[in-house]
């Protein structure tokens, strides 16, 4: 049973994941509204995805944040990072043209990237041996709760939503009575981002009060006693001079990249896909997405109960089988009718509760020593989200303006998920029930 302080710190740090997923889904749920307001093309939407918390922004932030967390501590990240997040969200809220919107997405994405490696690392380092997987799952549940709430707000504030009259009044009060309909409609998205600003402020106040990680303090003291360089360049040299560390980076980047190329597209474009390929309204698309995230949260809650007691390879395989089944629906039944669309949504929802990301987060914190644990994760996150950014642009061309290339895209997704399955099965580590110190000594010897 976790101590109260461990559980409290896990929840506080998990708000970073709420804000990460929330930023992605807030952009996705209002994508059509911003498109209509600013006259954006599918290519413009691809660029928003490219530099957002979903891809390049997070990639740049991760490689910076990972090594900052190793050099200055996990608490350093929690003291300052969410101030940057709030700045980015504020810029999105006030956007009146595409460059402003693009800049807001980039700044928010960088902040998300800075926070993610530190959050997974801190959760793992502050967890008990038999609760490490559970606490990682709690952070993953936060990744699901964020989209649920954001989507619910998006639906209530949408032009056909129950609270749109309130949104209109705010829009006219700020922009004047002569505001065009498309300009009024986008205020629903502005208010959704405002909710993220509030949560970020609360999370910043909680996180800056956290104690520093004991694992990091011990590692830092050992480095200081030996006179070891703790700079960024040296950290890269240490990481890439160790064959075990290099193999671990390749394994984790392999399972996470192939899965995330699929998940990143779905995270950002899913409501848009439901509207264009599935032929449903914006409200219906958001409701489907909301139900899907509810399934993800419920499934993750179940996995949290058993992950520290169950064979990890078995759970990993199960999750990817659900993922492959979801995309098989696309190439067989299709998503033009409600049966195919709902089958896809439900299967992908179950997959999200047993996702590769849970195991990536868990293994990423277990398989590296404390001295470059966050930095290694930041590097992998940089690789994964950076390539996901490129794939997001490619996807918009494959998909087409109205979803005419969705079947071809689905075959690409199936291939990527199969690669993630094979690599994960071959390289699945046996770390369950072991302390981080024990795992480090087994893999790297006494000097780490």
Secondary structure as UniProt FT lines:
FT   HELIX           4..29
FT   HELIX           31..38
FT   HELIX           42..50
FT   TURN            53..55
FT   HELIX           56..72
FT   HELIX           74..93
FT   HELIX           98..125
FT   HELIX           129..131
FT   HELIX           132..157
FT   TURN            159..160
FT   TURN            162..163
FT   HELIX           164..175
FT   TURN            177..178
FT   HELIX           181..185
FT   HELIX           187..207
FT   TURN            208..209
FT   HELIX           214..226
FT   HELIX           232..241
FT   HELIX           243..276
FT   HELIX           282..306
FT   TURN            307..309
FT   HELIX           312..332
FT   HELIX           338..353
FT   HELIX           356..366
FT   HELIX           370..372
FT   HELIX           373..399
FT   TURN            401..402
FT   TURN            404..405
FT   HELIX           406..427
FT   TURN            432..433
FT   HELIX           436..444
FT   TURN            446..447
//
